[in-house]
Amino acid sequence: MSQPSVKKNYIYRTLYEILVLITPFITTPYVSRVLGADGVGIYSYTSSIITYFTLFAAIGTASYGAREIAQHRDDRQQSSKLFWEIELMTVGTTAICLIAWCAVILFSKQYRLYFIALTPVLLGTMFDISWYFTGLERIKNIVICNSFCRIAGIILLFAFVKQREDLVLYVVINSMVTMLGNLSMWIYLLKMLAKVDIRTLTFKKHFKETLIYFVPTIATSIYTVLDKTLIGAITHDTYQNGYYEQANKIMRMTYTVSFVAINSVMSARISYLFAEKKYGEIKNRIRKTMDFIFLIGFGCTFGVIGVAGRFVPAFFGSGYEPVVNLLYYMSPLIIIVGVSNCLGANYFTPSGQRARSARVIVLGSVVNMILNLSLIPFIGATGAVIASIIAEAVISVLYVHMSGEYMSGTILLKLSWKRILSGLIMLILVSILGKYLPYGNFVVSAIQVVAGVAIYFGLLLLMKDNMLRELIALGILKRGGKKDAAD
């Protein structure tokens, strides 16, 4: 089997993540004004509830399935057998969770309509086979399917969601887009699988293995989803959840730019390299990936702080002022989560050490739970942010400590100092622009972003940042190669 191209996969994944990034820029200003902070808060709270059911339905198959397929991708018969074993197991667990979800709908009064509208999200878990394509490094298939569904969702949103009373319809559209995105991937499936004798399928081994992957997944949800649940349950204030949700949207955009695309592409390749025992190449790829994450991540971290004051009112409209402070507090998460995400996706999971990393994630989730319960009653959404920062920092520090020769604190410091210096200078200059430019918030925000990018990367070029120079050289070589080929 020919080796999939990491570069092409990264391009495909980056293009899709750009679409993911652009989508909130198109929809969020509209949704925030039409539904209001309380409507956004209701959606945030109810979607956090169904997330627990989708987690139990998937039981860790996303990471485990991708790893197993990646390690057996050269054997079509074996990878096909693995696919059906893992997929049919997911069908069974999702069916059980659907029964439990019906009970939630039955006993809920205040949010019953929203829970019904969210049901396709859970149903879609049954058909989510993105892990199979990820394991084969067939990123193109995932990108095409989900891109069409996402664009269709944008069109439907603007066509039918017109007022606050359309909140249920908004939930339905988002839910259906998720489910159809999963279903659409089955179009490519039949021609890729070999015939498998159903009598040879076994599930016991996979169930035990996925539980190892499920423990850190459910633990992670405590500080990525439970915070929204607790804000709603403790404060009984949908506005608090609305502010927190909107701040999280901005952070998810920065995660997309900083590390989501690169880690999703590299994880499957490194899983394959571990199976081939090419440890030197693995070490190099992990360090290069972390270098790239820090290059982009520090720029985003200082950039968010610099532009938040003008960007939030321009993007969300009036009534979302508390989001500004939440973004100030959240900004360090870009780097902190970037470290743990890189090592989790590119070292612990591919090397089969998910059980070892699970203990760290459980510890982080316990820290997060305690801090959430202690801080949210007094400072609301801000307490949830502080809890997340401390919990994520605990996980990242322990991950680095446990990574041995693959990563160290010394390496991270070496990768950081130029980016921190450039980021601080950029922050100061961008903040001055925001304070003194005599234009509207939208215009000033655009100027701040463009100027910030130019200042940050310009300073890094002057300081001869290795990763930035490599990326520029790669771009020049590609253009030169195309030109030579044309000649």
Phi and psi in degrees as a GROMACS rama.xvg file:
@    title "Ramachandran Plot"
@    xaxis  label "Phi"
@    yaxis  label "Psi"
@TYPE xy
-67.7193  147.977  SER-2
-72.9576  126.55  GLN-3
-63.1332  150.837  PRO-4
-84.6709  119.938  SER-5
-63.1766  -39.7779  VAL-6
-62.9196  -46.3843  LYS-7
-64.2428  -42.2987  LYS-8
-62.2843  -39.5094  ASN-9
-65.3188  -39.4176  TYR-10
-62.8572  -48.1285  ILE-11
-59.7698  -46.932  TYR-12
-65.6355  -39.7322  ARG-13
-64.857  -41.0786  THR-14
-60.6613  -41.6891  LEU-15
-67.0865  -42.472  TYR-16
-65.9716  -30.0929  GLU-17
-64.0677  -40.6994  ILE-18
-62.5879  -43.796  LEU-19
-60.3029  -37.6404  VAL-20
-70.4715  -41.208  LEU-21
-71.1546  -35.6421  ILE-22
-51.5052  -50.8908  THR-23
-62.0498  -31.9164  PRO-24
-65.1386  -29.5934  PHE-25
-82.8186  -43.6475  ILE-26
-93.7426  -36.8209  THR-27
-60.8144  -45.8479  THR-28
-57.2135  -36.5165  PRO-29
-71.4212  -49.1023  TYR-30
-63.6538  -42.8812  VAL-31
-62.8445  -32.0295  SER-32
-82.5839  -37.3297  ARG-33
-75.1982  -45.6173  VAL-34
-90.1785  -22.8614  LEU-35
76.9967  166.65  GLY-36
-62.8558  -34.3475  ALA-37
-71.1049  -37.8351  ASP-38
-65.251  -43.2676  GLY-39
-61.969  -37.8845  VAL-40
-65.1635  -40.2634  GLY-41
-62.7628  -44.0578  ILE-42
-63.2789  -41.6185  TYR-43
-62.0647  -44.613  SER-44
-68.1634  -48.1412  TYR-45
-68.1313  -37.043  THR-46
-69.1608  -27.6017  SER-47
-67.0301  -32.2921  SER-48
-67.3858  -46.8552  ILE-49
-70.2916  -21.1674  ILE-50
-59.1184  -37.3164  THR-51
-62.0912  -38.7743  TYR-52
-69.6733  -38.4117  PHE-53
-68.2434  -32.2063  THR-54
-65.0614  -45.1355  LEU-55
-68.7686  -32.2706  PHE-56
-66.942  -41.4368  ALA-57
-80.6565  -24.8676  ALA-58
38.406  44.344  ILE-59
81.905  10.9799  GLY-60
-70.427  -23.3469  THR-61
-58.8147  -51.8866  ALA-62
-76.8086  -46.1548  SER-63
-64.0847  -46.2628  TYR-64
-62.1586  -43.5239  GLY-65
-62.6049  -41.1466  ALA-66
-65.1449  -45.4566  ARG-67
-63.9681  -43.6405  GLU-68
-65.8381  -40.845  ILE-69
-60.7686  -39.0425  ALA-70
-78.3106  -15.1911  GLN-71
-122.528  18.6657  HIS-72
-68.5277  -21.4488  ARG-73
-77.9943  -10.5746  ASP-74
-112.174  98.0213  ASP-75
-61.0052  -40.0122  ARG-76
-65.0186  -46.1996  GLN-77
-67.6029  -41.312  GLN-78
-66.5477  -32.9723  SER-79
-67.8932  -42.0438  SER-80
-62.3297  -43.8295  LYS-81
-60.9963  -40.3079  LEU-82
-58.015  -51.2222  PHE-83
-67.6442  -34.7411  TRP-84
-64.583  -46.6258  GLU-85
-71.9644  -41.3035  ILE-86
-66.3482  -45.4064  GLU-87
-65.905  -33.4144  LEU-88
-63.6174  -40.378  MET-89
-65.4413  -37.4109  THR-90
-58.8345  -43.7829  VAL-91
-65.0217  -45.4371  GLY-92
-68.3624  -34.4938  THR-93
-67.5701  -38.7827  THR-94
-61.0504  -41.091  ALA-95
-63.8699  -43.3995  ILE-96
-67.1025  -32.6677  CYS-97
-63.9301  -37.886  LEU-98
-63.7519  -44.8441  ILE-99
-64.4271  -36.6314  ALA-100
-65.3656  -35.8118  TRP-101
-62.0714  -34.97  CYS-102
-66.6369  -39.1823  ALA-103
-61.0116  -45.2882  VAL-104
-60.6569  -42.514  ILE-105
-63.121  -40.8032  LEU-106
-93.4294  -4.19425  PHE-107
-94.6261  135.488  SER-108
-108.519  -50.897  LYS-109
-63.2529  -38.9143  GLN-110
-115.586  19.0053  TYR-111
-57.361  -46.2735  ARG-112
-61.3628  -39.4322  LEU-113
-68.9359  -37.997  TYR-114
-65.7385  -39.8303  PHE-115
-61.9169  -43.1736  ILE-116
-64.9719  -25.6836  ALA-117
-85.3389  -8.91364  LEU-118
-54.2181  -40.1166  THR-119
-57.8146  -26.1854  PRO-120
-61.9132  -45.8936  VAL-121
-68.6884  -42.1025  LEU-122
-60.7214  -37.7744  LEU-123
-64.7918  -24.5102  GLY-124
-59.5512  -33.5223  THR-125
-61.1694  -31.3468  MET-126
-106.385  6.93943  PHE-127
-77.1166  107.311  ASP-128
-118.036  24.5802  ILE-129
-60.3371  -29.4857  SER-130
-60.4734  -33.2774  TRP-131
-66.7394  -46.9932  TYR-132
-68.8495  -33.9974  PHE-133
-63.7671  -43.6579  THR-134
-62.3613  -36.1411  GLY-135
-81.5229  -5.07712  LEU-136
60.8066  36.5883  GLU-137
-99.1518  63.5852  ARG-138
-64.6662  -30.2886  ILE-139
-56.2653  -41.4648  LYS-140
-62.684  -43.3199  ASN-141
-63.5696  -43.6397  ILE-142
-64.2196  -46.771  VAL-143
-61.7729  -48.7696  ILE-144
-61.023  -51.4594  CYS-145
-71.046  -27.8994  ASN-146
-66.7604  -45.6125  SER-147
-60.6035  -43.7035  PHE-148
-67.3381  -39.9309  CYS-149
-65.1846  -42.0376  ARG-150
-64.7745  -41.0763  ILE-151
-61.1636  -38.3055  ALA-152
-63.9606  -38.6988  GLY-153
-62.9223  -44.9664  ILE-154
-61.9005  -45.0693  ILE-155
-64.1742  -37.9329  LEU-156
-59.4264  -49.878  LEU-157
-71.8117  -25.6633  PHE-158
-77.6084  -32.7267  ALA-159
-121.358  -22.8345  PHE-160
-92.4181  105.417  VAL-161
-118.997  -20.0556  LYS-162
-150.983  172.464  GLN-163
-56.4479  -33.6712  ARG-164
-71.2602  -8.08419  GLU-165
-91.4839  16.678  ASP-166
-58.8813  -43.3692  LEU-167
-61.5361  -41.8096  VAL-168
-63.2067  -38.2841  LEU-169
-60.0719  -42.1855  TYR-170
-65.2712  -42.0801  VAL-171
-60.8152  -46.329  VAL-172
-60.0562  -47.2424  ILE-173
-62.7354  -39.762  ASN-174
-66.359  -44.9675  SER-175
-66.741  -37.3476  MET-176
-61.126  -41.9801  VAL-177
-62.0708  -48.027  THR-178
-65.771  -44.876  MET-179
-67.1945  -32.3663  LEU-180
-61.0524  -40.222  GLY-181
-69.6609  -43.0677  ASN-182
-63.7396  -36.1176  LEU-183
-64.6114  -24.7936  SER-184
-68.5735  -19.1384  MET-185
-69.0363  -16.1831  TRP-186
-58.6401  -37.532  ILE-187
-86.3488  -9.81955  TYR-188
-72.1769  -48.0578  LEU-189
-59.1769  -37.6115  LEU-190
-76.2069  -8.38923  LYS-191
-98.3059  -20.8491  MET-192
-95.5365  146.043  LEU-193
-88.5193  160.864  ALA-194
-69.0216  138.372  LYS-195
-128.639  133.843  VAL-196
-76.3121  117.032  ASP-197
-60.0458  -24.1463  ILE-198
-71.6379  -15.379  ARG-199
-91.3212  -6.33332  THR-200
-71.6583  136.97  LEU-201
-130.004  146.707  THR-202
-121.986  -21.231  PHE-203
-59.3558  -46.5203  LYS-204
-60.7504  -44  LYS-205
-67.5341  -37.6882  HIS-206
-62.9165  -42.8869  PHE-207
-66.1691  -40.1003  LYS-208
-69.1912  -42.3057  GLU-209
-65.9988  -27.3531  THR-210
-62.6302  -34.1176  LEU-211
-63.5453  -37.9946  ILE-212
-78.5593  -27.0721  TYR-213
-72.3962  -36.0559  PHE-214
-56.5202  -52.3193  VAL-215
-66.92  -28.6158  PRO-216
-65.2332  -47.9728  THR-217
-70.0313  -33.2452  ILE-218
-66.4696  -40.995  ALA-219
-61.2862  -35.5906  THR-220
-62.4341  -23.853  SER-221
-62.4147  -35.6353  ILE-222
-107.086  6.10792  TYR-223
-113.242  -20.9784  THR-224
-125.215  -41.4308  VAL-225
-61.3353  -28.9602  LEU-226
-58.5727  -41.247  ASP-227
-66.1939  -41.2004  LYS-228
-61.9614  -44.466  THR-229
-70.1453  -36.5865  LEU-230
-58.6149  -44.8514  ILE-231
-68.2219  -42.6009  GLY-232
-72.6961  -35.8109  ALA-233
-86.0664  -46.4526  ILE-234
-86.231  -21.9401  THR-235
52.0919  33.7366  HIS-236
-124.515  102.883  ASP-237
-65.7512  -24.9604  THR-238
-65.3609  -41.2921  TYR-239
-58.7465  -43.3129  GLN-240
-66.6262  -35.0769  ASN-241
-63.942  -45.3893  GLY-242
-61.3787  -45.1349  TYR-243
-64.3738  -40.6882  TYR-244
-62.8976  -43.2266  GLU-245
-67.8368  -39.2209  GLN-246
-63.7884  -38.9096  ALA-247
-65.2605  -32.6944  ASN-248
-61.8294  -43.5809  LYS-249
-63.4418  -41.6509  ILE-250
-65.3284  -38.8106  MET-251
-63.8295  -34.1688  ARG-252
-63.034  -42.8975  MET-253
-68.5279  -35.0267  THR-254
-62.0766  -40.6764  TYR-255
-59.4091  -46.0637  THR-256
-68.4253  -39.0093  VAL-257
-81.6893  -46.934  SER-258
-146.246  -13.768  PHE-259
-61.6462  -50.4889  VAL-260
-64.3729  -48.6218  ALA-261
-64.7317  -39.9775  ILE-262
-70.67  -38.6174  ASN-263
-64.9677  -33.7623  SER-264
-76.8916  -45.498  VAL-265
-71.9536  -29.1832  MET-266
-58.7589  -47.7865  SER-267
-65.2316  -40.7062  ALA-268
-64.4021  -41.9933  ARG-269
-68.9304  -33.2417  ILE-270
-58.7048  -43.3755  SER-271
-64.3658  -41.073  TYR-272
-66.6828  -35.2673  LEU-273
-64.7508  -39.1983  PHE-274
-63.4846  -32.4581  ALA-275
-88.2495  -4.04545  GLU-276
60.7101  39.438  LYS-277
-97.1829  71.9545  LYS-278
-69.0698  -34.0316  TYR-279
-63.0257  -43.6644  GLY-280
-66.7442  -35.9638  GLU-281
-61.3032  -48.223  ILE-282
-58.7045  -44.5614  LYS-283
-63.2925  -42.619  ASN-284
-66.9682  -39.9352  ARG-285
-63.4501  -43.8944  ILE-286
-69.2712  -37.4583  ARG-287
-66.0647  -39.2347  LYS-288
-63.7455  -43.9948  THR-289
-64.6469  -37.2831  MET-290
-60.3885  -45.0647  ASP-291
-64.0098  -43.2478  PHE-292
-60.6584  -41.9361  ILE-293
-68.425  -37.8238  PHE-294
-57.5146  -49.9721  LEU-295
-79.1817  -40.0003  ILE-296
-63.2918  -43.0794  GLY-297
-68.0247  -35.5602  PHE-298
-61.4923  -43.2349  GLY-299
-67.4303  -39.3327  CYS-300
-60.0027  -53.361  THR-301
-72.384  -30.0803  PHE-302
-65.2342  -42.6707  GLY-303
-59.0136  -45.1637  VAL-304
-62.5142  -40.2303  ILE-305
-70.1242  -34.8185  GLY-306
-103.383  -10.4989  VAL-307
-55.1576  -42.536  ALA-308
-58.917  -37.2939  GLY-309
-93.7952  -32.1373  ARG-310
-70.2668  -43.0644  PHE-311
-58.5762  -52.194  VAL-312
-65.8696  -30.0429  PRO-313
-71.4626  -37.6313  ALA-314
-84.8279  -47.9648  PHE-315
-94.3887  -20.6129  PHE-316
92.6745  -175.951  GLY-317
-73.003  153.679  SER-318
95.0746  0.168421  GLY-319
-115.648  23.2973  TYR-320
-56.289  -36.9415  GLU-321
-60.9555  -18.3825  PRO-322
-63.8896  -30.5683  VAL-323
-58.4469  -52.5561  VAL-324
-63.898  -37.1301  ASN-325
-60.482  -39.3151  LEU-326
-67.9209  -37.4168  LEU-327
-56.9466  -47.2116  TYR-328
-68.9723  -36.4334  TYR-329
-76.1947  -23.0519  MET-330
-52.5719  -38.1076  SER-331
-61.9151  -19.668  PRO-332
-61.4055  -25.3856  LEU-333
-59.0485  -45.3557  ILE-334
-78.081  -44.0553  ILE-335
-61.3521  -48.9177  ILE-336
-68.9258  -33.5319  VAL-337
-58.0444  -40.622  GLY-338
-65.6013  -51.8717  VAL-339
-66.0478  -37.3022  SER-340
-66.1859  -40.9673  ASN-341
-63.1054  -48.975  CYS-342
-71.4521  -36.5167  LEU-343
-64.9865  -46.5197  GLY-344
-76.4585  -32.2688  ALA-345
-110.038  -6.19228  ASN-346
-127.375  -62.2894  TYR-347
-65.6217  -45.6836  PHE-348
-69.723  -50.9633  THR-349
-62.0476  -30.7835  PRO-350
-85.2214  0.971917  SER-351
77.4254  23.3846  GLY-352
-106.055  31.3238  GLN-353
-62.3204  -36.3552  ARG-354
-64.6312  -38.3813  ALA-355
-66.1546  -44.3694  ARG-356
-70.1629  -25.8541  SER-357
-60.7525  -36.4822  ALA-358
-63.5369  -36.3558  ARG-359
-68.0434  -43.729  VAL-360
-65.6463  -38.6508  ILE-361
-62.1447  -42.8434  VAL-362
-59.7982  -45.3625  LEU-363
-61.531  -38.8182  GLY-364
-68.5426  -34.9314  SER-365
-65.8881  -44.2309  VAL-366
-59.2062  -43.9655  VAL-367
-63.9102  -43.6443  ASN-368
-60.9485  -47.0526  MET-369
-61.2499  -45.3788  ILE-370
-68.5456  -37.9585  LEU-371
-59.6517  -48.3997  ASN-372
-66.1591  -27.7604  LEU-373
-82.7478  -35.9476  SER-374
-99.9701  -36.3833  LEU-375
-58.6334  -40.5292  ILE-376
-59.9309  -23.1553  PRO-377
-102.633  -38.7018  PHE-378
-127.991  17.0746  ILE-379
57.1554  -131.665  GLY-380
-61.6476  -31.8704  ALA-381
-60.958  -37.0361  THR-382
-62.7582  -38.6323  GLY-383
-65.0393  -36.9939  ALA-384
-65.5597  -46.8223  VAL-385
-61.0101  -42.1435  ILE-386
-61.6366  -41.4128  ALA-387
-65.0382  -42.1488  SER-388
-62.0083  -47.0975  ILE-389
-65.4564  -44.4396  ILE-390
-63.2084  -45.391  ALA-391
-65.4339  -36.3727  GLU-392
-64.5364  -41.0105  ALA-393
-58.8745  -45.5512  VAL-394
-64.839  -45.8557  ILE-395
-63.7307  -43.0769  SER-396
-61.8571  -45.3281  VAL-397
-68.4613  -37.2364  LEU-398
-59.7045  -46.0817  TYR-399
-62.4711  -43.1385  VAL-400
-60.6255  -35.8461  HIS-401
-87.7982  -5.40021  MET-402
-84.9771  -6.07851  SER-403
59.7402  -131.298  GLY-404
-72.3877  -12.5072  GLU-405
-77.8179  -26.139  TYR-406
-159.086  151.136  MET-407
-151.976  164.624  SER-408
-63.3404  -34.358  GLY-409
-62.8396  -42.7287  THR-410
-63.424  -42.8385  ILE-411
-62.7841  -41.4662  LEU-412
-63.5748  -40.5434  LEU-413
-62.902  -36.7961  LYS-414
-77.241  -15.0314  LEU-415
-95.4387  -39.9376  SER-416
-62.8174  -39.4866  TRP-417
-66.0335  -39.7202  LYS-418
-69.1188  -37.2888  ARG-419
-65.6179  -45.1439  ILE-420
-62.4439  -47.3812  LEU-421
-63.0507  -39.9353  SER-422
-65.0329  -40.3271  GLY-423
-65.0475  -43.8606  LEU-424
-63.7237  -43.3477  ILE-425
-60.3969  -42.7292  MET-426
-58.9475  -45.7298  LEU-427
-61.4372  -47.6349  ILE-428
-68.3899  -39.9615  LEU-429
-66.4405  -37.8689  VAL-430
-65.0501  -37.734  SER-431
-63.4573  -42.2118  ILE-432
-59.8874  -43.6196  LEU-433
-64.7797  -30.446  GLY-434
-81.2641  -35.9561  LYS-435
-110.6  -14.9327  TYR-436
-68.8465  128.61  LEU-437
-89.8904  47.8159  PRO-438
-123.529  176.752  TYR-439
-69.9581  164.661  GLY-440
-59.0069  -40.5325  ASN-441
-63.9261  -47.7831  PHE-442
-63.2173  -45.6802  VAL-443
-62.3065  -41.9275  VAL-444
-59.9088  -44.195  SER-445
-62.4515  -42.9569  ALA-446
-63.6486  -42.1054  ILE-447
-60.6023  -44.0704  GLN-448
-64.0628  -49.1159  VAL-449
-62.1344  -46.5784  VAL-450
-64.1118  -41.1226  ALA-451
-61.191  -44.4101  GLY-452
-61.4749  -45.7092  VAL-453
-62.9377  -43.774  ALA-454
-66.4187  -47.695  ILE-455
-61.3492  -53.5399  TYR-456
-73.0407  -30.4323  PHE-457
-62.8918  -44.332  GLY-458
-64.4225  -39.1059  LEU-459
-66.1565  -34.6411  LEU-460
-64.7735  -41.082  LEU-461
-64.0163  -33.2482  LEU-462
-88.6362  6.34571  MET-463
56.7744  51.8293  LYS-464
-64.8181  124.303  ASP-465
-63.5244  -47.0197  ASN-466
-63.3442  -42.8917  MET-467
-63.2752  -42.048  LEU-468
-65.1226  -37.3221  ARG-469
-64.2559  -43.2105  GLU-470
-64.1771  -41.2217  LEU-471
-65.8458  -43.8682  ILE-472
-62.27  -39.2934  ALA-473
-62.2317  -41.1071  LEU-474
-64.7791  -40.3528  GLY-475
-66.3731  -42.4669  ILE-476
-63.4304  -39.2897  LEU-477
-63.0105  -45.9585  LYS-478
-64.3498  -40.2325  ARG-479
-63.8894  -39.8714  GLY-480
-63.9131  -40.4625  GLY-481
-66.2773  -39.2523  LYS-482
-65.9943  -42.7802  LYS-483
-62.257  -40.9578  ASP-484
-63.5544  -37.8687  ALA-485
-69.201  -35.7813  ALA-486
